[in-house]
């Protein structure tokens, strides 16, 4: 049976780096190429030696698929192409292709300029890498080569995130990447059709989590902001240009309007320009409400949220500011932070992950004093809040996805084996599906049944149908078609014998088998024939058995009895090759009777 | 799935009403909530094909950390630690804290099923053995130390099980008038077991060491066609040393009547609530639940009548409803959902409803 092989790459128990090797139908596909943000050395990259110990990897990997622009899914891609040397096809959605280089460059800057790392990919590496990328559209079937086909499905989660369906021959796999089964304020919910893949691959992090509702996390955010501005404090929200900033702005705008709040809310101008452009370009990737709103007005044309000016930093009184970059490692957000941190009435809300070494990471670890390059020391008395707004599916979501696409097997990657035991049992109980949970570096082999789709000739179908309908109805009776499998060019068709002969341009030959039995039965041969008729009728109740001109016939099988009254009778049994089974059975029956 | 416009008002108002609010949706309704230790909780879900799924989750860090550090903690999710399925439909469970052992009274089982909650190497909650007894699907009560009381519908005896050795260590013969009624047991102190007559609301207190009846308490308001249940303040305290001072007994009827009594002064009702505001539907579906707040505040909570949890202050004779958690059904239209269980965790409450929701919340005092 053909197998599917899956190897999650990585080292140890890490869950922060997605990179999965998939082999099916002789093709090797890399699913995501993420970086582990917690490590500063080679451990941050996937261990590519699993693919091949040495030599160019292009010959071993038929294509790379990137699900979305988060760095734990694409952060190692420039390294893979420009340092390791992969030069094969890379696929991702259009928004991912547009946004990934921005995040890669941001990350590179932090690593090199802030942390002083030398062995890192360069800006040029990022640009060269992205030149190799082919962008795909949702639901568009893309042939990587003559055998390997891929298709992207909407995943929600972030702008441009996709789940990928991959097919080679009759085998198919769906890789989810990160996805979200419930819509949020600017993105829709993940969706996939009932594609019935041989295997569904998902991150196990989600399968073992029950997520707190998004409304509660938003409520927590609004509560913290409101409490801060109520005491006259200022709220700084460092954000990335793209991602949750838009979501939080929509949230605050709605709240401010409902509560009739007058405290000013600002966003950094650079944030809005870039975001606006990308949302305009990829409006079809947002949800219906956003699309409808955008037709009427600009994405950032809010009533209560206005562009920020640096001069406002020292304004008295409460305010809320969205500023980039998201990890407080440079730019406006850091400038504002330095001014506001010493005031205990103020607050900073970190809505995302911060790389080690950044000011964001330090404050999240409780640092009360931050020293900068110019020996400036800033006391951190402001309240520090860490919130997660990422839109991930959870255990309930993965069960829903399994229901949607009806895979034949499920695989959960990047998880602890012990914790997966119960989940495997639950998936088995609920869906009767096998669930695989390979450790990083461990290969799972999934057996799939070979399924070759063929055409069937209408004539053959009609003939079988007539035969089936002529018999009394019986839902348990199997429906069997006898035909000839004709492979012509690239099509395969089951057709009846005559059609096949015509197709092949050959004459049909008939083969008839004859066997002779000796039987002791005194009396006329017609009487012997009568006895044999009753016997055959009794055994072949569903068949049309008749006696005509002294010969018993069942389909093409003929039984003829010859001999005088006192002589041993000769029973001739003959049949066409297509009734081999029936003929052999009747022969055996008569032989037994003869004995 | 949230409806943005319908829920907005409720969530905006909740900003002032709650210090903490976490909401979760599961794929099956939760039947029982039992804390395993300070950091984890076991949820037993409604049965499917006569078996219940039992899952152990780590508690969200936002719930467990000290309030002053809550801001630096972004984790607000349940994480699955282990899971399994019961042998039969679960009637009641008790977790023996610190031993990773769960005892379950199950339908049609004479005795108890024992389940092991794994700690490290396995993710399966598995059935280890059955403690056989003559009691069919018994009701359970645990004194937080080493005794488990079991009572069944035969009501001839209360069996006391040593939870360290899993052997029967004593029996209490109930009095004649109790043999005809349904009895619910609950410890009111480490060695005092209360047996509540569900029809009359009267509670007989037995000393488990001598197997003798010490006293009897009655609810203030006998009410026809109601069922009663009880809880004690002893059960809510986390430290045994503090428990000795805890002497409150709470009685709750399916008509919404709440009585708080002091076991040292059985004739006097400390506080009472006549339950005018609660619509009683629990007789058809659930037995309602009453719980005392574990902190020093004179607070108790009730559930099982509708989708809400009610918190009362019983510091005066006229009990006062001070908070209603109505998050399980945020619409003002009538709703057929009912809360299935609720428990206190420090100053927060964890509540479950049959609409698949589980909430962790702390109202603003």
Interface residues (C-beta under 8 A of the other chain):
Chain A: X182 X183 X185 X207 X208 X209 X210 X211 X212 X213 X214 X215 X216 X217 X218 X219 X220 X222 X223 X224 X226 X254 X255 X258 X259 X364 X366 X383 X384 X385 X386 X387 X388 X394 X395 X396 X399 X418 X419 X420 X421 X422 X423 X425 X426 X429
Chain B: X1 X2 X4 X7 X8 X9 X11 X12 X14 X15 X21 X22 X23 X24 X25 X26 X27 X53 X55 X57 X60 X62 X71 X72 X73 X74 X75 X76 X77 X78 X79 X80 X81 X82 X83 X84 X85 X118 X120 X121 X122 X123 X124 X125
